[in-house]
């Protein structure tokens, strides 16, 4: 059995799929986790996400330790070595176990002849670890971001770009959204204390609780009964800003995986919600989340640019548009974004966002409310996008908390706080 299954080789496969084939970890890992034991699921995630977080550093070490890079079909072993080095620096796995399991990865990848090479590189790193880490600190950027992205963040946030980069490179905090249909946040905090789970309330969001140490969802009181959902504090602000009411018709556009759909229904359980997303696979997640929370919404696959295909000429009292974006505000949750995104993607995303906004605006009733949200920190997708929209649509008014010079609320990622997020509330005059 050991020859056929090896967690380190599974991690190397995931990293290869991301860096060589452009797939995202959030797509790759759930599929691979089905093949590993429950106790290994968290470790697989830790190894893959960790390698993505510090990729330039690991690349530098390998360049130092190997004369010739591994290419073509052998490229997966390059990433297997990265997994080995990552364990030696960043995990508490005993070095002998990390080395043995990583070297054995060559057997499960059907290249036992490469065991000697992998073992040699990792042992050499182990011998020179302190010296190599010091050298890396002097020779490579500690920002661990691609140059184009670093420059965009520096330009947008000249005063505090370093804080953003620092937060991006941390592991994310685990936030809960308490289902107010069952408990208040204070009541649920008491249940967590009984279960010996340390947590604290958030003063800015009525349903938000931060766990001091992340834990498996099945250890959270009443998770299977829908008492609580995993959702970042900043993301919780979307439905709160929308202020949904019972008996209203509400559209959640680009709804997958359904965190905001279910939040709307927790706030206004008698509202009529239509959740629409373009991705058929991700729509399944919306249905699963609704089912777990015992909530009901209409769910459709549809393109936000073509509402005439799925909206049945209906107008909505409220629309939440969580627009497709660069996801530069959630890099700490999805560190592969740094290596999957390209500079030219930003202009294409800005055009897509504008198309969806223009297409959906006629489907908002007079005096209706639209909340535009992104998990981006780039002004082009956020405040500048809304300024352009307001010029094109004279019947759009900003809510009282915004100004035309500075529309909406921009949140930047904070180490113990929420993710990077932008939202603005518009009303139709």
N, C-alpha and C positions, 0 to 999 in steps of 0.2 A: 504493500500500500504506500509505503514511504516513497517508492520510486515514481509513483504516478501522481501523488498530490503533495505539493509543497507551497506553503503560503508565500514565501519570498518570490518564487517564480510566478505565482499568481499576481503579486504586486507589480513585478516587472512587465507582465503582459498588459496590465492596466495602463501603466506609464507609457508603454510603447503605443498603445491605441490612442492615447491623448497626443503625444508629441510627434508621432509619425503619421497618424491618420486623422488628426484634428477632431477626435471625439472628446466629449466632456466627461470629467470624472463622475458627474451626477448621472450620466447615462451608463457608463461602463461599470461602476462599482456595484450597483444593485444586482446586475446580472451575475457578476463574479461572486458576490456574497452568498448567492443561492447554493454555491458549490462548496462553501467552507463551513466549518462548525460554528456554532453560536459564539463560542469563546474567542474564535479567531476573527469574527466580523469586525470588531472594533480595531484590532491590530492591523488588519488589511487597510482599513480607512486611514489609520494613523500613518502607516508607511507611505501610502500613495499621496495623501495630502501633504505630509511632511516633506517628501522629495520635491513636490511642486513649489512648496513655500521657499525652499533654499536651493533651488535648481542651479543657479550660476555658481554657487560655492562648491557644490558636488561636482559640477562639470570641471571646475578649475583643479580640484584634487585629482580627477582622473587624467586630465591633460598632463599633470605633473608626474603621475605614477606610470603612465603607459606611453611607450614610444609611438605606437600605431593605434589609431582609434579602431574600434570594432564597427564594421559597416555591413550593409545589406542584411542578409538573414541572421548575421551574428549581432545585429544592433540590440536585440533584446537582452544580450548578456552585458552590454554596456549599462543598461538600466538595472540589471540585476546587481552589478557591482555598486551602483549608486545606492540601491536599497541596503546593501551591506554596510557601506560607509555611513549612511544616515543612522542606522541602528547603533553603530559604535559611538557616534557623537551625541545623538539626541534622545536615545531611549535608555531605559534601565535594564534592558535585556542583557544578561551576562555575555561578555565578549565571546567566550568560547561557543556559546549556544548560537549567537548571531552569526558567527563565522561558519559553523558547521551547517546550519540550516541554509545559509545563502549559497555555500558551495554545493550542497545537495540539490539546490535549484537547477543546476546544470543537468542532473540526471533526469528530473521530471520534464525538462525541456529537450530531452533526448540528445544531449551533447555531452556525455560523460567525459569526453576527451578534453573539455574545457575546464574541468574541475581544478586542475593544477594552476592554470592561468588565474582563475578567479581567487583561489586560495592565496597565490603569491602576491597579487595586487592588494588584497585586504590585509594580509599580514604585514606587508611593507607599510601600508597606511597606519596600521596599529603601532608599529615601531616608531614611526615619525609623526604620530598624531599631533602632539603638542606643537612641534616646530611647524608643521604644515598649516595648522589652524592659525598660528600667529602670522605666517607668511600670507595666507589668504586674506586676513584682516587688513594687511598693508597693501595688497596688490589688486583686490577686486572691490567693487562697490558694495557697501554693506546695505544698500537700498534694496537689492534683490528684486528690482523692477526693470523691465525693458526700457531703453533710453527714451523712446517716443512717449511712453506713458508717463515716465518721470517728468519729462519736460512739460507735458500738458498739465500735470498736477501742480508743478512749480509755478507755471504761468497763472493758473486759476487761483492759487492760494499762496501768494508770495510770503505771507507772514507765518503760516502754520503748515506748510507742505510736509515738513519733517514729522509732525505729529500724525498726519494722515498715513505716511509711509510706515511709520512705527506701528500704528494700529493695524494696518494691512498685513504686517508680518507676524502678528500674534495669532494664537488660536482664538477662535471666537467664543464669547460667553454664550451660555445656554439660557434663552429667555422662554418663559411660558406665558400663554394667554389663558386666563381663567375664564371658563364659560359662566357668565353671570346668570344664566338660567338655572344653574345648580348652586353656585357659591359666590360670595364676594371674594376679592383677592385676599382680604385679611383672614377670612374663614379657611381658604385653601392653604394659606401660609401656615395656619395652625395644624392642618393635616400633614403638611410636609415636615413640620417639626416633630410630630408624633412618629413619622416614618424615619426620623433621624437624617433628613435631607436639609442641609443648610441653605437658606435662601433669604432674599430681601425684597420688599415691595419697591415699586417705582412710583415716585410722587407725581410724575407727569402723565401717566397712562393708568386709567382705572383698573385695567385687567392684567397689567404686566408684573411678572415676578422674575427676578434673576436668580438662578442657582449659583451658589458660590463654587460648586464643582459639578461639571456635567455628569449625568447619570443615564442609564438605559431607560427608555420610555416606559417599559413594563414595570419599572419600580416606582413610577409616579402614581399616587393614589387616584383611582378612578379613571385612569387614562383610557381604558377600554370602554368605560361608560360615557365617555365624551365630556368629562369634567374639565379637561385641560387640553390645550394644543401647543405644539412647539412652534413659536413664531417670534421673530425678533421684535424688540421694542419699537424700532422705527417703522417696521412694516405694519404694526398695529395702529399707527397713526392714520393710515389711509381710510379705514372704515369709520374711525372716530371723526375725521374731518368731513366725511360724506354725510354724517348725521342721518342715517336712514330711519324712516318711520314706518310703522305698521300700515298696511293697506296701500302702500305706494308700489308702483312698478319700477324695478331697479335693474339696470344692466351692469354686470361685472364683465368687462371686456378684457381679453388676454388673461383669463381667469385662472389658468392652471398654475400650481397644483391645487388651488382651492382654499388657501388659508384666508384670503380676504372674502371670498364668497361665504364661507361659514361664519366669519366674524360679523358680516352684515346681518345674517340670519339670527345670530345670537343677540344682536342689539335690537333687531326688529323681526321677531319670529313670524309675524303675520304679513310680512311684505312679500310681494311676488317677485322673485329674483330669477333672472335669466343669466346663466354663466356661459360665456362663449370663449373658445380658444381654437387656434388654427391647428394645434398638434393633437392628433387622434390618440396617441399613446398617453400624453400628459392629461388629456380629458378623463382618462380612467382614474387618475389620482383624485380629480375633483369629485368623482362619484364615490370613491372609497372614503374620502374625508367627510362627505355629506352623510354617508351611511354610518360611519363610526360615531358621529355626533347626533345621529337621528334627526337630521334636518332635511328639508325638501326644497329643491330648486329645479327649474328646467335647465338642462345642460345640452349645448349644441356645439358641434364642430363648425367653425366659420372663420372667414378672413375679415379682420377688422377694417380693411380697406373696401370691403364689398358688403356692407350691411343690408343692401337690397336683397341679397341672396338668403338671408336668414332672419331678418327682423320683422317680416310680414307687415311692413309699413307702420309698425307700432311706434309710438313715441314713449319715452320714459321720463318719470319724475326725477330720477337721479341716475347718473352714469359714473362708474368708477373705471377709469382707463389706466391700468398699470402697464404702461407702454413697453414694448421691446426696447432694450437699451444696452449700453456697453457693460452694465453690471459692475462698473468701477467702484461702486460703494460697498460691494459685498465680496471683495477679493479675499478677505480673511476666511470667509466661508467656502469660497471657490478659488483657491490659489492658482488653479490651472488657467483661469481667465487671463492671467498675466502673459501666458505663452500661447494662448489660442487667439486672442484679439490682435488685430492689426490697426495701424494708425488710420488707414483708409476706411476701416469699418465705421468710424465715427460719423463721417459725412453721409454714408449710406443709411445709417440708423436715424440720423436727424431727418432725412427725407422721408423715411418710412413712418416715423412718428407724426410728421406733419400731414402725410396722406391719411393716416388713421384719424387724426384729430378732425381734419376737414370733412372726412366721410361720415363720421359719427355725429357731428354737431347738429345736423338737421333732425336727428332722431331724439334730441332733447326737447322736452316740452318748454313752452314759454314759462319763465320764472323757475325753470328747473335748475338743478345743480349738477355740474360735472367736476369731478376731481381727477386731475391729471397727475400721475405719479410715476417716478422711475427709481430704480436702485442705482442711480448714477450720481457721480459728484462733478460731472463735466458741465459747465454752463451752457455749452452749445445744445445739449439735450434738454436742458431745464429752463432756466430763466430766459435765455435767448430764444428758445423755442416758443415760449409763451408770449414774449414780446412780438414775435413775428405773427403768431396766431391772432393776437389782439388787433394788429393792423389789418389783417385779412377779414376779420369778423367784427364789425362795429356793434353788433348786438351782444357781444360778450363783455361781462363786467367782472372785475376782480372782487373777491370777498373783502370785507372791511380790514382784514389784517395785512393786506398786500398793497404795494404801490406799483405803478407802471414801471418806475425805474428799477425796482427790485421785487419782481413778482414772486409769490410763493415762499416756501420755507425750505432752505437747504440745510440738511443735517450732514455732518461729516462723521466718519467712523471714529468711535472712541473706545479705548482699550476695555473699559468695564461698562461701556454704554451701548448704544444702538449702532446699527450699520449705517453706512452712508445712504441717504435717501433724499428725494425731493418730492414735495407735493404742493399743489396750488388748487384752490377752489374757485371755479368760475360759475357765474349764473347767466342765464339767457334773459336779456331784457325784453 
